[in-house]
Amino acid sequence: MNSKEMAKLVCHALEEKKAEDIKVINIEEVSVLADYFIIASGTNYNQVQAMADNVEELLGKADVTPKQIEGYQTANWILMDYRDVIVHIFDEENRLFYDLERIWRDGKNIAVEALAE
């Protein structure tokens, strides 16, 4: 599975759990860390964890395992490292505080719908 297909699957998993404000940033030209950052928000602890669980479940069914997952217990910022795709799931307050979209503004914003093309 290539990184674009993986990013599409992650977005689908997030949408299934009613993620808010999903942003996909293509960072392959500005960083060696990954090809895509996917950032999404949840309104509460349970939703943030459910979003992470769904991402892990759907990618697991596609035989993709995470390199690392951090922040699951506190659920204010869950980072899921799938090597070429890094998923950031925030609660609303921490998303505003860390403002990853600003930090990674040199990346290319991709519409979620564009991943299907």
VOGU-3710 file (C-alpha; in Angstrom, 3 decimals, decimal comma):
1> mnskemaklv> 0,000/0,000/0,000  1,493/3,334/-1,005  1,407/6,409/1,224  -1,433/8,089/-0,699  -3,671/5,016/-0,334  -2,757/4,846/3,358  -3,610/8,537/3,828  -6,963/7,969/2,122  -7,732/5,059/4,452  -6,748/7,113/7,510
11> chaleekkae> -9,087/9,922/6,451  -11,907/7,435/5,945  -11,321/5,994/9,431  -11,352/9,485/10,948  -14,506/10,483/9,077  -16,285/7,356/10,327  -15,784/8,620/13,887  -16,931/12,167/13,054  -13,493/13,789/13,178  -13,527/17,553/12,869
21> dikvinieev> -11,408/19,655/10,532  -9,328/16,917/8,889  -6,233/18,375/7,243  -3,868/16,484/4,982  -0,439/18,030/4,453  1,951/16,586/1,890  5,397/17,090/3,424  7,475/14,829/1,178  9,220/17,810/-0,450  10,023/19,576/2,835
31> svladyfiia> 10,895/16,712/5,178  12,267/13,188/5,245  10,007/12,331/8,199  7,047/11,183/6,123  5,023/11,834/2,982  1,850/12,981/4,737  0,773/14,514/8,013  -2,899/14,049/8,773  -4,328/16,271/11,491  -7,809/15,955/12,975
41> sgtnynqvqa> -9,716/17,003/16,089  -12,197/15,383/18,396  -14,516/17,080/20,844  -13,767/14,896/23,850  -11,495/12,219/25,322  -13,653/9,286/24,199  -13,996/10,523/20,623  -10,255/11,149/20,290  -9,521/7,598/21,456  -12,255/6,142/19,218
51> madnveellg> -10,736/7,911/16,215  -7,308/6,443/16,998  -8,815/2,994/17,540  -10,587/3,149/14,182  -7,443/4,246/12,333  -5,494/1,395/13,906  -8,258/-1,116/13,139  -8,752/-0,160/9,477  -5,032/0,013/8,738  -4,544/-3,253/10,604
61> kadvtpkqie> -7,103/-4,910/8,311  -4,988/-3,632/5,415  -1,947/-5,263/7,066  -0,353/-1,954/8,020  1,043/-1,749/11,534  2,143/1,409/13,320  5,777/2,026/14,102  4,695/3,862/17,240  1,634/5,318/18,965  1,974/7,953/21,676
71> gyqtanwilm> -0,471/9,862/23,841  -3,327/7,364/23,808  -3,856/7,357/27,575  -4,220/11,123/27,945  -6,012/11,515/24,584  -5,224/15,212/24,242  -2,784/14,539/21,374  -2,439/11,064/19,947  0,437/10,654/17,514  0,306/7,594/15,276
81> dyrdvivhif> 3,471/6,963/13,262  2,885/4,784/10,206  6,275/5,712/8,710  5,116/7,428/5,493  1,926/8,749/7,102  1,890/10,404/10,508  -1,504/10,929/12,118  -2,113/13,619/14,754  -5,433/13,413/16,591  -6,027/16,305/18,966
91> deenrlfydl> -8,619/17,569/21,353  -9,694/21,067/20,327  -7,640/22,960/22,914  -4,326/21,240/22,157  -4,801/21,526/18,411  -5,050/25,289/18,761  -2,074/25,394/21,127  0,342/23,316/19,023  -0,887/24,676/15,657  0,865/22,084/13,475
101> eriwrdgkni> -0,726/23,537/10,363  1,281/26,730/10,909  4,501/24,874/11,729  4,211/22,740/8,574  2,898/25,496/6,296  5,722/24,803/3,827  3,992/21,512/3,050  1,260/21,280/0,445  -2,326/21,180/1,748  -4,275/18,417/0,057
111> avealae> -8,063/18,208/0,063  -9,287/14,927/1,547  -11,344/14,403/-1,620  -8,220/14,772/-3,768  -6,745/11,624/-2,223  -9,396/9,615/-4,067  -8,111/10,782/-7,461
//
